[in-house]
Amino acid sequence: MIIVHGSIPIRPERRDQALALAKQMAAASRNEKGCMSYEFYVGLADPDTLMLFQEWESMEALMGHFDTDHMDVFLQQLPDLVSGEIVTRRYAVQAVEEEEAVAVESEAPAPIIH
């Protein structure tokens, strides 16, 4: 699984437009193959910062996301709405099989109790 986290500082006077664009982007992205979740949140510390959280089944699914029409529209409109640097991070997450987890746990030394 691939997780993408980002923060987008938006211009206060363009906040309503940014929220509308984010809603459109999230709705369209959720319909893409391989999209597990796609959400924008308003920052609690700064309501003029949008927080982005995405989960994708694979890197291929995420790369396909970048080739969509709604991504093109989003990227064309975004520069007029932002007020600073956009920061994004991408994480690759691997699930640990239950059998492997049990084996790893059983190999751990027993705690010493005094």
C-alpha positions in Angstrom: 0.0 0.0 0.0 1.1 3.5 -0.7 0.1 6.4 1.6 0.5 10.0 0.6 0.3 12.8 3.1 0.4 16.5 2.2 -0.3 20.0 3.4 -1.4 22.8 1.2 -1.4 26.4 2.5 -4.3 28.2 0.9 -5.0 32.0 0.5 -7.7 33.0 3.0 -9.6 34.9 0.3 -9.6 31.8 -1.9 -10.6 29.3 0.8 -14.1 28.6 -0.5 -12.7 27.9 -4.0 -9.9 25.7 -2.6 -12.5 23.7 -0.6 -14.7 23.2 -3.6 -11.7 22.1 -5.7 -10.6 19.7 -3.0 -14.1 18.2 -2.8 -14.2 17.6 -6.6 -10.7 16.1 -6.6 -11.5 13.7 -3.7 -14.8 12.6 -5.2 -13.2 11.9 -8.7 -10.1 10.2 -7.2 -12.1 7.9 -5.0 -13.6 6.3 -8.2 -10.2 5.4 -9.5 -9.0 1.9 -9.7 -6.6 1.2 -6.8 -7.7 4.2 -4.6 -8.5 3.0 -1.1 -9.1 6.4 0.4 -8.7 10.1 -0.7 -9.4 12.8 1.8 -8.8 16.5 2.4 -9.0 17.9 5.9 -8.9 21.5 7.2 -6.0 22.0 9.6 -7.0 22.6 13.2 -4.1 24.9 14.0 -4.5 26.8 10.7 -7.9 26.6 8.9 -6.1 28.0 5.8 -4.1 24.8 5.4 -5.6 21.7 3.7 -4.3 18.4 4.8 -4.3 15.7 2.2 -4.4 11.9 3.0 -4.5 9.2 0.3 -4.2 5.5 0.3 -3.4 3.5 -2.8 -3.3 -0.3 -3.4 0.0 0.1 -5.4 2.5 2.5 -6.8 1.1 1.7 -10.3 -2.3 2.9 -9.1 -0.8 6.1 -7.7 1.1 6.7 -10.9 -2.1 6.2 -12.9 -3.8 8.9 -10.7 -1.3 11.4 -12.0 -2.4 10.8 -15.6 -6.1 11.6 -15.0 -8.1 14.5 -16.3 -9.2 15.6 -12.8 -5.5 15.7 -11.7 -4.8 18.0 -14.7 -7.7 20.3 -13.7 -6.6 20.3 -10.1 -3.0 21.2 -10.9 -4.0 23.9 -13.3 -6.3 25.6 -10.7 -4.1 25.1 -7.6 -1.4 27.8 -8.2 -4.1 30.5 -7.9 -5.2 29.2 -4.6 -2.0 28.5 -2.6 -0.2 30.9 -0.4 3.1 29.0 0.2 4.9 25.8 -0.3 3.0 22.6 -0.8 4.6 19.7 1.1 3.9 16.0 0.3 5.3 12.8 1.6 4.9 9.3 0.2 5.2 6.1 2.3 5.3 2.5 1.1 3.6 0.3 3.7 3.9 -3.5 3.8 1.6 -5.7 5.7 3.1 -8.3 8.0 1.4 -11.7 7.6 -0.1 -13.0 10.8 2.0 -16.1 10.8 5.2 -14.0 10.4 4.1 -11.7 13.2 3.6 -14.7 15.5 7.0 -16.1 14.6 8.7 -12.7 15.2 6.9 -12.3 18.5 7.8 -15.8 19.7 11.5 -15.2 19.0 11.6 -12.2 21.3 13.3 -12.8 24.6 11.1 -13.2 27.6 10.9 -10.1 29.8 12.8 -10.2 33.1 10.6 -9.5 36.1 12.2 -8.5 39.4 
